[in-house]
Amino acid sequence: MMYDIHNEARSIKGSFTHTFTHSSGAEFLMKHEAGVVQVALDIIKKMEVDLVVELGTLQGGFTKLVEDALPNVEIHTFDHENMTQGVREFFGPKVTFHVENIIFNTANVAGLLERPERKLLYCDNGCKRREVAMYSQFLNIGDYIGVHDWGNEIVWNDVKDHIGTWDRFMWCEVEEVGQTTRFWRKNA
Ligand SMILES: C[S@@+](CC[C@H](N)C(=O)[O-])C[C@H]1O[C@@H](n2cnc3c(N)ncnc32)[C@H](O)[C@@H]1O
């Protein structure tokens, strides 16, 4: 495997920042791997979740792709900077933008995670390690967690005490294409 789960080197570097124009006409600056981000989205589709909570909106590029992938699913995205004013008109009613600091204000994220529907918590914020440590505990059995920048901003030592026993979900698919998103499913 390219990025073994126990790899601690934080050696996976890369600038994932790029712009793209969505078919709706909206333009986004996005921090995900151009081209291969679709692999992560295809995995998200397989989860059959009813709720997605994204930490780290930036301009909403990844949020838009998740909305495309799961058009009937409720999506909540959080960022302490309000950088989506120019694109919000391109989103449907299932997407809610929250402008708040999720490190200092935990109630809204935790409240969503405690809901009974099957859900995905996607951590792509300023400090993924803290997000996993703070919020994974609120998820229910069968829920999923995803992190971006695996092998760099977040590694095994950061997650092992929180989600180390959870099932890894479709790691081979993302490893094969060099995409740095990783997913786990809470099993007990
Ligand atoms: C890597 S970017 C998100 C990229 C986005 N998911 C994408 O794919 O385009 C990280 C975002 O986290 C936000 N952020 C950093 N610290 C935060 C905090 N404590 N609370 C809320 N948002 C925060 C930043 O403003 C930034 O927009």
The ligand as a Gaussian input file, in Angstrom:
#p B3LYP/6-31G(d) Opt

LIG

0 1
 C       -8.544000      23.260000       3.665000
 S       -9.740000      24.531000       3.748000
 C      -11.215000      23.683000       3.300000
 C      -11.184000      23.258000       1.876000
 C      -12.510000      22.851000       1.298000
 N      -13.093000      21.699000       1.990000
 C      -12.324000      22.514000      -0.156000
 O      -12.201000      21.334000      -0.507000
 O      -12.253000      23.440000      -0.958000
 C       -9.896000      24.717000       5.493000
 C      -10.968000      25.696000       5.937000
 O      -11.103000      25.577000       7.355000
 C      -11.456000      26.838000       7.877000
 N      -11.143000      26.845000       9.318000
 C       -9.920000      26.817000       9.888000
 N      -10.032000      26.805000      11.243000
 C      -11.367000      26.827000      11.529000
 C      -12.121000      26.827000      12.733000
 N      -11.518000      26.777000      13.935000
 N      -13.473000      26.827000      12.659000
 C      -14.088000      26.858000      11.452000
 N      -13.420000      26.869000      10.268000
 C      -12.081000      26.861000      10.297000
 C      -10.657000      27.825000       7.031000
 O      -11.278000      29.101000       7.039000
 C      -10.647000      27.151000       5.658000
 O      -11.640000      27.684000       4.805000

